Amino acid sequence: MANPNIVNAITIYGNTATQTVSTTTANVVQNPASSSAVYKVNALTIANINTFSSSVSITVEYNNANANTYIARSVVVPANSSLVILGKDTPIYLLENTSIQLTAGSNNSLTAIANFEQIS
């Protein structure tokens, strides 16, 4: 498993990932096995786009080889608003074979946007 020295990084690529969140758990950012990189997730924002003006819950997990740790669990995103889960003060590093996973309390009511750096 690669864990490159980020002080001596050769490449840093900026990336953005988006996703409509469903009740089925899915990766929003995934660092695949054998990537030879570390991903620094700088921001993760969840927006409630529910057209019925209903609050919807979001669960965000750090997945490390199928062992999950909660970052946020069943946090309510009010109607017509956004929730910042990760920001510049709270980044997360993803080594190989790790990911950030999302699960919504209702289908097609939440969208997610994450920005991250791929460092190698």
Secondary structure, 3 states (H helix, E strand, C coil): CCCCCHHHCCCEEEEEEEEEECCCCEEEEEECCCCCCEEEEEEEEEEECCCCCCCEEEEEEEEECCEEEEEEEEEEECCCCEEEEECCCCCEEECCCEEEEEEECCCCCEEEEEEEEEEC
